[in-house]
């Protein structure tokens, strides 16, 4: 009699299903399916995604949901990533503003200092022995503006610069008798203070501003004392690398600083062992301190600090999702990596950011079968099929990996998913040792999103998954490796001159100002910091000696093993230890995908695999 089983692997990013029929001593796989995970891994929100995946898989298999005899879920453990700032500085420049948003079309070049005044009030000013900066809202036509500025100059007024709401900088500049620097595309021009001292700087194409991005340049322009110069340094730092900028300051201008310290991480081990390390010391110091613990029991953040708020927020969110009390939720593993984090500056009119050093943390909640058991119970109730919680992910993945042609025991696998990096080792007798660590694809996405200042996780995910190019003409593109790609059909006009994500047959232009080389380096650096670091950590934990030189073969599985860069990075790194590494081909057909779902089925029956 045939028994039909379904293995369900709930991941941080995706949920995978494998459906198989068991007849006697043989297991035959019918179908598989992959969908996006709904909700946080290991919570009842996952049920919606599981049902969708099962419905698609049974349709492919030509059976109905009620025909399944047993569904086996992985023991899903939530993994959450977050950022802990090295130092969060909120700088408020009282009654002062700054603009440094790098418009595409600034006009002119040079530095202009003067008093801000609306364009339509320019000719009403009686005091003509003063320098002025014209403020031009979008309700004025560029020809009228140019005519007005020329008229003011002809009457003896000194106009040293302009701030424009529309993208008319070049159009206005071309019509001026006396050329001035012009910063345009200032959307919130109504926030520009009037009748205040301001400085406008525009650099030549291909160059960057020098005076307003230099604390001592600002000190010279606004006649600041040493204490004020120290405080204004964050404004200058935020403007580094811009082609244009405006800084406006009032006589009352003060700097008020509020700092929330990053705080200390408190690590708790066995026998009440406790260690502390400051976020300010950086990721390497944090992970070195972690390495001194034999077993991590829990992690806390110092109360009243940024990292304390991060861990408390994590516990609170998961408590609400799982129905547990916050103090019942413990951290079983975490990964810290250094990051560059954009920090908002209050007083900025165009949303300027200061790039500050920080630490990114991915945390894993201690394995607890209670939350995932709730998922199993709810799923069973909704679809009327028996559901049970299967084994640990890494152990299931190793059973799935053994279906790869050319593999045998002993075997070591590296399972790289969205939230965690797992390693498992099976010896010749079938005994398995596994390691389950926080930090994988989701953390890479978080780093890319933060370090490029995207504010868009979906876009960061696309940057992570696909190579880049720069469209140089309608028919040729420079690829990120320096080669040229020529096309018989023209590229879309909106991609011209832009860095694009090469997503299958589509080109997605990026609005960020960073160069293709910078974006590529951020992407590759994030992958190295997370995957290479965690792969070495995970493998060392499953090897009896802890020495990687005692390994011969590593098989990579999981969604991140499909990445166009990560397997190569790991192959190069593991090659230093004489390890042969490659990605799996589950059941000879699925590539590195579906290892855990396949393993859940095989662990239940322990039979020979036909397909």
CORPE-V716118 format. One record per pair of residues at least 12 apart in sequence whose ideal C-beta (glycine too) atoms are under 6 Angstrom apart, sorted by the first residue. I is the first residue (numbers start at 1). GAP is how many residues later the second one is. D is the distance in whole Angstrom. If there is no record, write none. Layout:
BEGIN
i = {I:I}
gap = {GAP:GAP}
d = {D:D}
END
This chain:
BEGIN
i = {2:2:3:3:4:4:4:4:5:5:5:5:6:6:6:7:7:7:7:8:8:9:9:9:10:10:10:10:11:11:11:12:12:12:12:12:13:14:14:15:15:15:15:15:16:16:16:17:17:17:17:17:18:18:18:18:18:19:19:19:20:22:25:25:26:26:27:27:27:28:28:29:30:31:31:31:32:33:33:33:35:35:35:37:40:40:41:41:42:42:42:42:42:43:44:44:44:46:47:47:50:65:68:70:71:71:72:72:72:72:73:73:74:74:74:75:75:75:76:77:78:79:79:79:79:80:80:81:81:81:81:82:82:83:83:83:84:84:84:84:84:84:84:85:85:85:85:86:86:86:86:87:88:88:89:90:91:91:91:92:92:92:93:93:94:95:95:96:96:96:96:97:97:97:98:98:98:99:99:99:99:100:100:100:100:101:102:102:102:103:103:105:105:105:106:106:106:106:107:107:107:107:107:108:108:108:108:108:108:109:109:110:111:111:112:112:112:112:112:113:113:114:114:114:114:115:115:115:116:116:116:116:116:117:118:119:119:119:119:119:122:128:128:131:131:132:133:133:133:134:134:135:135:136:136:137:137:138:138:142:142:142:145:146:146:146:149:150:153:159:161:161:161:162:163:163:163:164:165:165:167:167:168:169:169:181:181:183:183:183:188:191:193:196:196:197:198:199:199:199:200:201:202:203:208:209:209:212:212:212:213:213:213:214:215:215:215:218:218:222:231:234:237:238:238:238:260:261:262:262:262:262:263:263:263:263:263:263:263:264:264:264:265:265:266:267:267:268:268:269:269:269:270:275:277:279:279:282:283:283:283:283:286:287:298:298:299:299:314:315:318:322:329:330:331:332:332:333:333:333:334:334:334:335:335:335:336:336:337:337:339:339:339:340:340:341:341:341:342:342:343:353:360:362:362:362:363:364:369:372:373:376:390:391:392:393:393:394:394:394:394:395:395:395:396:396:396:397:397:397:397:397:397:398:398:398:399:399:399:400:400:400:400:401:401:401:401:401:403:403:403:404:404:405:409:409:410:410:411:412:412:413:413:414:414:414:415:415:416:416:416:416:417:417:417:418:418:418:419:419:420:420:421:421:421:421:422:423:423:423:423:425:433:435:435:435:437:437:437:439:439:441:443:444:444:444:444:445:445:445:447:448:448:448:448:448:451:452:452:462:463:466:466:466:467:467:468:468:468:469:469:470:470:471:471:471:471:474:474:475:480:480:495:495:499:527:527:531:532:532:535:548:549:551:553:554:554:555:556:556:557:557:557:561:561:567:586}
gap = {19:21:19:66:17:63:64:65:15:65:596:599:13:62:65:65:590:593:594:42:65:65:587:588:31:36:64:66:26:406:407:29:67:406:407:430:405:20:23:20:22:34:35:38:18:578:581:16:36:37:40:580:14:576:579:580:583:12:38:42:581:583:582:583:582:584:578:580:582:582:583:582:31:26:29:30:562:20:23:24:14:17:18:12:38:281:35:37:34:35:36:329:330:278:330:331:334:329:331:332:329:318:317:316:314:316:316:318:528:532:303:316:316:319:522:297:314:317:296:290:287:285:340:341:359:234:283:281:361:362:365:228:279:258:275:277:178:195:222:223:226:275:277:177:221:256:273:176:194:271:272:175:172:218:170:168:143:166:254:164:254:255:162:254:160:155:157:153:154:157:251:151:250:252:137:149:250:87:147:250:251:139:142:145:252:249:140:141:411:81:82:62:64:65:63:77:96:138:62:63:65:66:75:65:71:72:73:74:94:93:95:71:90:100:48:49:68:69:88:86:108:17:18:19:46:15:17:80:17:19:78:80:82:15:17:15:17:21:26:29:30:28:29:27:29:27:28:65:67:25:28:28:57:26:28:28:52:27:28:26:29:30:27:26:29:30:27:27:25:21:19:20:39:20:20:23:83:20:21:24:17:18:16:13:15:19:21:17:61:63:161:158:55:52:54:52:50:13:22:48:46:44:42:40:33:33:36:27:33:35:23:26:27:22:14:18:21:14:18:27:24:120:117:107:114:116:46:44:17:18:44:45:16:38:39:42:43:44:45:12:14:38:12:42:34:26:32:29:30:24:26:28:25:14:12:28:80:56:53:54:55:76:50:49:32:33:32:35:49:14:47:49:36:36:32:32:34:31:104:105:27:29:104:27:103:104:23:25:23:192:19:21:108:15:111:15:17:109:13:111:13:100:87:76:77:81:75:74:20:17:16:13:210:212:42:29:203:21:28:30:40:29:37:39:200:203:204:16:18:160:198:199:202:15:26:28:200:203:204:186:195:198:199:12:154:156:183:194:183:184:206:180:181:183:17:19:17:18:15:13:142:142:144:121:140:142:142:143:24:142:144:145:23:141:142:22:23:24:21:23:16:20:16:19:113:117:14:12:115:116:119:117:109:103:106:107:97:100:101:91:95:119:87:20:82:83:86:15:16:19:79:12:15:16:75:78:71:60:70:39:60:35:36:37:13:35:12:48:52:31:33:29:46:20:24:25:27:16:17:12:36:40:12:14:17:38:39:35:37:41:35:29:28:28:27:25:27:29:27:36:27:35:38:22:31:16:12}
d = {5:5:5:5:5:6:5:5:6:5:5:6:5:5:5:5:4:3:4:6:5:5:4:4:6:5:6:4:6:5:6:5:6:4:3:6:3:5:6:5:5:5:6:5:5:5:5:5:4:6:4:6:5:6:4:5:6:5:5:5:5:5:5:6:6:5:6:5:5:5:5:5:4:5:4:4:5:5:4:4:5:5:5:5:5:6:5:5:4:6:5:5:5:4:6:6:5:5:5:5:6:6:5:5:6:5:6:4:4:6:6:5:6:5:5:6:6:6:5:5:5:5:3:5:5:5:6:4:6:5:5:5:6:6:6:5:6:5:5:4:6:5:6:6:5:6:4:5:6:5:5:6:5:6:6:5:5:6:5:5:4:6:6:4:5:4:6:5:6:5:6:5:6:5:5:5:5:6:4:5:5:4:5:4:5:3:5:6:6:5:4:5:5:5:5:5:5:4:4:5:6:3:4:5:5:6:5:6:6:5:5:5:5:5:3:3:6:5:5:5:6:4:5:4:4:6:5:6:5:5:5:5:5:5:5:5:5:6:6:6:5:5:5:5:5:6:5:5:6:6:4:5:5:6:5:5:5:4:5:4:4:5:5:5:4:6:6:5:5:6:5:5:3:4:5:6:6:4:6:4:5:5:6:4:4:5:4:6:5:5:5:5:6:5:5:6:4:6:5:5:5:5:4:5:5:6:5:5:5:5:5:4:5:6:5:4:4:5:6:5:4:6:5:6:5:4:5:5:4:6:5:6:6:6:4:2:6:4:5:5:5:4:5:6:4:6:6:5:5:4:6:6:5:5:4:5:5:6:4:5:5:5:4:6:4:6:4:6:6:5:6:4:6:4:5:5:4:4:5:5:6:5:5:5:5:3:5:5:5:4:5:4:6:5:5:5:4:5:6:4:5:6:6:4:4:5:6:4:6:6:6:5:4:6:6:6:5:6:4:4:4:6:5:5:5:3:5:6:4:5:4:5:6:5:4:5:4:5:6:5:3:4:4:5:5:5:5:5:6:5:5:4:5:5:5:5:5:5:5:5:5:5:6:6:6:5:5:5:6:4:4:6:5:5:6:6:5:5:6:5:6:6:5:5:4:5:5:5:4:5:5:4:5:5:4:5:5:6:5:5:5:5:5:6:5:6:5:5:5:5:4:4:5:6:6:5:5:6:6:5:6:5:6:5:6:5:4:5:6:5:5:5:5:5:5:6:6:4:6:5:6:5:5:5:5:6:6:5:6:5:5:4:5:5:5:6:4:5:4:6:5:5:4:4:4:5:6}
END
